[in-house]
């Protein structure tokens, strides 16, 4: 009970959730919030700034409770982050918002089914994620707090490589490198050099013998100037996910 007579709750957040809190609440990791007797615990946690997609558990007096739990005045609540690796639905599918185009290409490079539709607004992204059972990846906390969203995740990191590492660490998804088009997400297929010769630059046809074609946009791929960098990204991803890999085609 506060000195003014208004009932309060104490929300204790794990350190991994600090970044979601308001700056004034980050130092102690304990947020005291007014208790109106009607709000669910999930609503109060999100009001403090933490999307429920990032919450792994809620405990009151050592007892696990659901976000729908209606707390009593004076309750002390422990809020813990999602445990990593977080289980994924099968098959694993992702949907990325407009700001994560470079991450989308990296996820596709290692064979993850990754939709990227930069023209969609927030409500449309939620509809698509729900309809296709895709995990919505975003750095927009407001988007993750939309109640209709079935599953989402906040992406850590300011650059694409850090974001890539974060998603691999969070989900440890099964990988199949070199099987999906980085540009459009459709599957790749190997093609004979003779079948695509007329579409190749002269220098390319003299230098390379192995090719793949996208079954969606028909883009052709070969081991060009940037292949060493891509090989490094793939090798890093395979090490990060360990046993959760599948052979590429």
Buried (B, 14 or more C-beta within 10 A) or exposed (E): EEEEEEBBBEBBBBEBBEEBBEEEBBEEBEBEBBBEEEBBBBBBBBBBBBBBBBBBEBBBEEEEBEBEBBBEBEBBBBBBBBEEBBEBEEEBBBBBBBEBEBBBBBBBBBBBBBBBEEEBEBEEBBEBBBEEBBBBBBBBBEBBBBEEBEBBBBBBBEEBEEBBBBBBBBBBBBBBBBBBBBBBBBBBEEBEEEEBEEEBEEEBBEEBEEBBBBEBEEBBBBBEEEEEEBEEBBEBBBEBBEEBBEEBB
